[in-house]
Amino acid sequence: MRLVGVLDNSTYDQLRDAVIKAAMDRPAAVIIDIDGLDVRSDSALAAFTSARWQVPQWPDVVIALACGDAMLRQRLADLSVARYVPVYPNVAAATAAIVAGDCLYLHRARERFGPHSFCVRATQIFVRDYLMAWSMLDKVPVTSTVATVFVENALSYTKRGFDVRLEASSEDVLVAVSDTSSTPVIRRERAAGRSPTGLDIVAALCRRWGSTPTPRGKTVWAHIGPGDTLAGIAELLR
């Protein structure tokens, strides 16, 4: 895909839906050339990650960006877009990486859960079993804690169930929960003397996390890296 025009909050939905439509044709990959795109809103760049969460054929269809502008590539990295939709300097580089398998996570798992309270425990089991199978036992405590917060939030917002997604490389884990509520997840300022909320705990455990709107609701995600441990909670409770 070669994109030309303005990307801002008014064209966000149009771009996201176009990427999803291209991926639904089940190609091996969708490479999006954004050199002709006039990006006027950093928040609108989340359209690419939003599309990725919604591709029904995930993880079979790879989505990647081709961007010759080094400054824009840095913006995509700073906003964590590049973490989930890999960015390359041109189409040829993106193609080579996809053929070599260099832009894929080593492990992927996805499960749909119903709108039931016992699904909190089922999600914890899902996370534990997959991370143990992937020899990432050290990531279970943080990933399970974060997933629990996201699932409890999803259950409070929707009656239609939710999806849980895990992706892992050799050193880090991505956990994401998608639901049908369009209500954004917002971490509010913590009042003095108040106990921490679930999102306070997520922020203490993960340096990178966020909420992305999707055509059917939203996806809340977190990246658990090598330095993200339960020690963050101890700092929070001081």
N, C-alpha and C positions, 0 to 999 in steps of 0.2 A: 504494500500500500504506500502510495506517495501522498502525503497530506500537504495541502496548500491552503492558506488563509489564516484567520485569527483564531487562536485558542484562548478563550476566557470562560468565565462562569456561564455565559449565555450559550456557548457552543459545546460545553462539557458533555451534555447528554448525547448530542448528535455524534460527537467523536467516539465516545464510549460504545454506543450502539453499533456504529459502523465497524469497529474492531470486533465486537462480539459476533456480528453477522458474518464477517470474513472467516472467523474461526469456526463457525458452525458448519461451514462447507467441508470440514475435516481435512484441511491440508496438513502436510507434515509440520509446517510452521507458518506463522504470520510475521513477516518482517515489515516494520513500519518506518518508512523514511520520513523524518520530520524536519529536514533541512528547509523546506518551504513553508514551515509553520511559524507564524508570528505569535509567540507565547507572551500573553499580557497578564497572566495571573498564575502565580506559583501553585495555588490551590487547585487550579484546573488541570495541572499535570497529573493529579490523582486519577484522572479519567483512564489512564493506562492501567494502573493497578486495579481499578474498579472493574475494568473489562476482564482482566485476568481472573479475578475471583468468580466471574460469572460464566466463563467458558464451560459449557456442559461436558465437553470431551476432555477436560483436564484429567490427567496430565499429558495426554497424547499430543496435544497441539501446543507447540512452543510459541510464545509471543516475545518478540525482541524489537528493540528500537535501533535505528541507524541515524546517527547525529554527528555531523561534521563540526559542529560548533563546540569547542572545548569548554567554553564557559557554561553553555547549556547542559553539557554532560555533567559538569560539576554540580549544577543546580539539581539535576536529577538524582545525583548521588547524595547530596545534602538532604534532600527531601525523602530519602529512602525509596524513591521510585525504582532506581537502578538495582536495588537489592532484590526486587521481586520481578521486574521486567528488565532483563539485561540490556545494556546499552553498548553499542559499538560505533566506531568512527565512520563506518560506511556499510553499505549493503554487502559488499564482498566479505568484509570481516565478520559480519553477523552470520552470513551463510557458512563460512568456514567453521565458525565456532559451533553452529548447530549440527553440521555434518560430523564434527569431531565429538559431539556430546558434551562440550565444555560448559555450556550454559544451563545444564540441567542439575537439579538437586539429585543427590544419590538415592534418596528414599522419599516416597510419597505415600500418604494414606488419607482417605476421606471417608467419613461416615455420616449418615443422616440419623438424627435422634428426634423422638416425638416430644411434645410439650408436657413432659411429666417430671416431677421432682426427682424420681429415682434415676433420671438420665444424667444427673450431676455425677453420681457414682459411676454410672456406665461410661461417662466421658473419662473419668479418672482411670478406669480400667483400660479403656481404649488407648490413652496416652501411655500408660505404663507398659502395656503389652508390646506396642510398636517400638517404643524407645529401647526396651530390653532386647527385642529382636534385632534392632539395629546397633546393638552394643553401645548404647548411649545412656547407661544407667545413671550416670552422674547428672543428666539433664532432667530426670524424672521429677525431682522435688519442685523446681522452679516452673517447669512446663505444666505440671499438674495443677499447681497453685494458680497460675495465670489462667489456664483453661477453665478452672472452677469459677473464677470471678466472671469471666466472659459468659459462661453458660448460665450462671445465676442471673446475670443482667438480661440475657436473651429471654429467659423464662419469665422475667418480670415485665417484658415489653410485648411479647407475642404469644399467641395460643396455637401457632402453626408449626412448632418445632424449629429445629436449627441444624445447620451443617457444621461439623468440626473437621478441620484440615490440618494435617501435619506435613511438614517438609523438612528434610534434614540434609546437611552436607556433612563433611567429616568433622566439623567443629561446632556447628550451630544448628539451631532448630527454629522453624517458623511455626507458630500455632495461630490459627485463625478460626473465628466463629462467625457464621453468617446467619442472619435471621430476616424476617419479613417486616420488621419495624423500621420506618424511616427516621425515627427519633434518634438524633445523634448522641453518641456517648461522650459526655463531657465530664472531665474531672474538675470539680469545683474547689475553690480555695478552702482549705481546712481551717476551721475556727479554732482558736486557742482552747486547749483542754478537751477537744473532741477526739474521739477514737478515730483512727484512720479508716477510710472507706476501702472497698475492694479495689477501686482504681488507684488510690494512694499506694496500695500494696503493689499493684502492677508497675506503677511508675518507679517504685523503690527497687523492684527486682529487675526491670528491663530498661535499658537506655533508649531503646527504640520500640515504640508501639503507637497505635493510632486507630482511627475509625474512618472507613471509606464508604461513601454512599454507593449503592448498586441499584440496578433497575428494579429489583424486588425488595429492597430494604437497605441493609448495610452489612459490612463486614468489619469486625474488630479484630485486629491482628497484633502480634508481638513477636519480636525477634529476640531469641535467647542466645547470647554469645558466650564465648569462653569466660568472660569476666562477670557474668550475671549469676549470682548465687543467692542463697537464702540470707546471707549476711546483710543484704539490703534491708530486710525487715527489722533486724536488730537496730540499724541506724534510724529507721523510721520511728521506732518505739521509744527512743531515748528522750 
